[in-house]
Amino acid sequence: MTTPFTAIAYRPMGEFDLPAAHALSQAVRWPHRPDDWHFALRLGAGFVAEDDGAVVGTALCWDQGPHHGSLGLIIVSPAHQGKGIGRGLMRLVLDRLGDRCTLLNATAAGQPLYESLGFRAIGTLHQHQGTLAAPPPPAGPCPRPAEARDVAAIIALANRGTGMARDELLKQLIGVAEGAVLERDGEVAGFSLIRPFGRGYVIGPVVAPDTDGAQTLIATWSDAYAGAFVRVDVTGSSGLGEWLAQAGLAEVDTAVTMARNGVPPRDGTVQQFAIVSQALC
């Protein structure tokens, strides 16, 4: 597809586009590694905008079961911003997702565009990063390493904590991450995953029944990853901001969580305190 006024061409993204996509993310100072791009595209679908054969924009989207989806990695080259390319890419990913309830995390610059396309703000997201310090020992039970027998429970908790069907996403994440689970009364009540991402490692998702459980599941990684650069993106309702700062993970950025076509339902017994990533949610 081409636009008559800008001669920008749009087409589906392929693996051969990933080096150019990575270069775009570097141009806007996003920390994604080539492996992060490969993982994201493998899980979903994407589109690129081209100007005279050069990739100048990207947008990806992911099905989160039959009724929900998310989108992200919406990037336009700084030299091509203000030409409607972002809107063109957004229309392609929204067409791909159809009438699904769709989530995204918006920068302040992108929020007006998303509002014009039917998204509304439903919360905030807070990016924390640094070297995770060892906090005081938790008062409750300590998490244990996740095992193969925990996969079904982890997926069920992820689905309940977000209100979306995340079976395939969690299966793929478990394949590249280490996991910890929190048990209460003999049942798996929460979990956290940590995997390589960006400048070091990212903790997420973190799903737990309460704030104490979430803190315990994040703190459990402090010994194994002592001295490493760690990032965690938590929801504005998590109540973890001050604790994370005290644990060495300062807040460095904030995004607005937005939804279109409704909001995913949640059962209220567990909460996703930290997300997978700002794109995958």
C-alpha positions in Angstrom: 0.0 0.0 0.0 1.2 3.5 -0.8 -0.1 6.9 0.2 -0.5 9.3 -2.7 0.8 12.4 -0.9 4.0 11.1 0.8 5.0 8.1 -1.5 5.4 6.1 1.7 4.9 2.4 1.1 3.5 0.1 3.8 3.9 -3.7 3.9 4.0 -6.6 6.3 7.2 -7.0 8.3 9.5 -9.9 7.7 12.6 -11.2 9.6 14.8 -9.6 7.0 13.5 -6.2 8.2 14.7 -6.7 11.8 18.2 -5.2 11.4 16.5 -2.0 10.1 13.9 -2.1 12.8 16.6 -2.4 15.5 18.4 0.5 14.0 15.2 2.6 14.2 14.8 1.7 17.9 18.4 2.8 18.5 17.7 6.1 16.7 14.9 6.9 19.2 17.1 5.6 22.1 15.0 2.5 22.9 17.1 -0.3 24.5 15.9 -3.3 22.5 18.5 -5.8 21.4 18.2 -7.7 18.0 17.1 -10.7 20.0 14.2 -8.7 21.6 13.0 -7.8 18.1 13.2 -11.4 17.0 11.2 -12.5 20.0 8.5 -9.9 19.5 8.0 -10.6 15.8 7.9 -14.3 16.4 5.0 -13.9 18.8 2.9 -11.6 16.6 2.7 -9.6 13.3 4.2 -6.4 12.2 4.2 -3.8 9.4 6.8 -1.4 8.1 6.7 1.9 6.4 9.3 2.5 3.6 10.5 5.6 1.9 12.4 4.9 -1.3 13.1 1.4 0.0 14.4 2.4 3.4 12.4 1.3 6.5 11.3 4.5 8.3 8.6 3.1 10.6 7.4 0.0 12.4 4.4 -1.2 14.3 3.7 -4.7 15.8 0.6 -6.3 17.3 -0.1 -9.5 19.2 -3.2 -11.6 19.8 -3.9 -12.2 23.5 -6.4 -14.9 22.9 -9.6 -14.5 20.8 -10.9 -11.4 22.4 -7.9 -9.3 23.4 -4.7 -7.9 21.8 -1.9 -5.5 22.3 0.3 -3.4 20.1 3.6 -1.6 20.4 7.1 -1.0 18.9 5.4 1.8 17.0 8.4 3.8 15.8 8.8 6.5 13.2 12.3 7.7 12.2 12.9 11.1 13.7 13.5 12.5 10.2 10.0 11.3 9.1 7.9 12.3 12.0 4.9 14.5 11.5 4.0 13.1 8.1 1.1 10.8 9.2 3.3 7.6 9.1 2.4 6.6 12.6 -1.3 6.9 11.8 -0.9 4.8 8.7 0.9 2.1 10.7 -1.7 2.2 13.5 -4.5 1.6 11.0 -2.7 -1.5 9.8 -2.2 -3.1 13.2 -5.7 -2.1 14.3 -7.2 -3.7 11.1 -5.1 -6.8 11.9 -6.5 -7.0 15.5 -10.1 -6.3 14.4 -12.6 -5.7 17.2 -10.5 -7.1 20.0 -10.1 -5.2 23.2 -6.7 -3.7 22.5 -4.1 -2.4 25.0 -1.0 -0.2 24.5 1.3 1.9 26.6 1.7 5.4 25.2 4.3 8.1 25.4 3.1 11.6 26.0 3.9 12.4 22.4 1.9 9.4 21.1 -1.1 9.8 23.3 -3.1 12.3 21.2 -2.8 10.0 18.1 -4.1 7.0 20.0 -7.0 9.0 21.5 -8.0 10.0 18.0 -8.2 6.3 17.1 -10.5 5.4 20.0 -8.1 4.6 22.8 -8.7 5.9 26.3 -6.4 6.1 29.3 -7.0 3.4 31.9 -3.9 3.7 34.1 -0.2 4.4 34.2 3.0 2.4 33.9 6.3 3.2 35.7 9.7 2.1 34.4 12.2 1.3 37.2 15.8 0.2 36.6 19.2 0.0 38.2 21.1 -2.6 40.2 18.6 -4.5 42.4 19.8 -4.4 46.0 19.0 -7.1 48.5 16.0 -5.9 50.6 15.3 -7.2 54.1 14.2 -10.8 54.3 10.5 -11.3 53.7 8.3 -12.1 56.6 6.3 -14.8 54.7 7.4 -17.9 52.8 10.2 -17.5 50.3 9.6 -18.2 46.6 11.1 -21.3 45.1 12.4 -21.9 41.6 9.6 -22.6 39.1 9.5 -26.2 37.7 7.8 -27.8 34.7 4.9 -28.9 37.0 4.2 -25.2 37.6 3.5 -24.2 34.0 -0.2 -24.7 34.1 -0.6 -22.7 37.3 1.6 -19.9 36.0 -0.5 -19.6 32.9 -3.7 -19.6 34.9 -2.4 -16.9 37.2 -1.2 -14.8 34.2 -4.7 -15.1 32.6 -6.5 -14.2 35.8 -4.1 -11.3 36.6 -4.7 -9.6 33.2 -8.1 -10.8 32.1 -6.6 -12.0 28.9 -5.8 -15.5 27.4 -2.0 -15.4 27.5 -1.3 -19.2 27.2 0.9 -19.0 24.1 2.8 -15.8 25.3 3.6 -17.4 28.7 4.7 -20.7 27.1 7.1 -18.7 24.9 8.3 -16.6 27.9 8.9 -19.6 30.0 11.2 -20.9 27.3 13.6 -18.0 27.5 13.2 -17.0 31.2 13.9 -18.1 34.7 10.9 -18.4 37.0 10.1 -18.2 40.7 6.8 -19.2 42.3 5.2 -18.2 45.6 3.2 -20.9 47.4 0.5 -20.3 50.0 -1.5 -23.1 51.6 0.2 -25.6 49.3 -0.9 -23.8 46.1 1.0 -21.6 43.6 -0.3 -18.1 44.5 2.1 -16.0 42.4 5.1 -16.0 40.1 7.8 -13.8 38.6 9.9 -14.3 35.5 13.3 -12.8 34.6 14.9 -12.8 31.2 17.6 -11.0 29.2 16.3 -7.8 27.7 17.7 -4.4 26.6 20.7 -3.3 28.7 20.5 -6.3 31.0 17.5 -8.2 32.4 13.8 -7.5 32.9 11.7 -8.8 35.7 8.2 -9.5 34.4 5.5 -10.5 34.5 5.0 -10.5 38.2 1.6 -11.8 39.3 0.7 -12.0 43.0 -2.2 -11.9 45.4 -0.9 -8.8 47.2 1.9 -6.2 47.4 3.9 -8.3 49.9 3.9 -11.2 47.6 5.0 -9.1 44.6 7.9 -7.6 46.6 9.0 -11.1 47.6 8.8 -12.3 44.0 10.9 -9.4 42.8 13.4 -9.5 45.7 14.1 -13.2 45.1 16.3 -12.3 42.1 18.6 -10.0 44.1 21.2 -12.6 44.9 21.4 -14.4 41.5 21.6 -11.1 39.6 23.7 -9.0 42.0 25.5 -6.3 40.1 23.5 -6.8 36.9 21.4 -4.1 35.3 17.7 -4.9 36.0 14.5 -3.3 34.7 10.9 -3.7 35.9 7.8 -1.9 34.6 5.1 -1.8 37.2 1.5 -0.5 37.1 0.5 2.7 38.8 -1.8 0.7 41.1 1.0 -1.7 42.2 2.1 0.3 45.2 5.7 -0.7 44.5 7.3 2.6 43.5 8.8 3.7 46.7 9.9 0.1 47.6 11.6 -0.4 44.2 13.5 2.9 44.6 14.7 1.8 48.0 15.8 -1.5 46.4 18.0 0.3 43.9 15.6 0.5 41.0 14.9 4.2 40.4 11.9 5.4 38.4 13.1 6.7 35.0 10.0 7.0 32.9 6.2 6.9 32.9 3.8 5.8 30.2 0.0 5.9 29.9 -1.8 2.6 29.6 -4.6 2.9 27.1 -7.4 0.6 25.9 -9.7 0.4 22.9 -13.0 -1.6 22.7 -13.4 -2.0 26.4 -11.1 -3.1 29.2 -10.1 -6.7 30.0 -12.1 -8.2 33.0 -10.1 -9.2 36.1 -11.2 -11.4 39.0 -9.6 -9.3 41.7 -8.0 -12.2 43.6 -4.6 -11.7 41.9 -3.0 -8.7 40.2 -0.3 -8.3 37.5 2.1 -6.0 39.3 4.8 -5.9 36.7 4.2 -6.4 32.9 6.0 -8.5 30.3 7.1 -5.4 28.4 5.5 -2.1 27.3 4.6 -3.7 24.0 3.4 -7.1 25.1 1.8 -5.7 28.3 
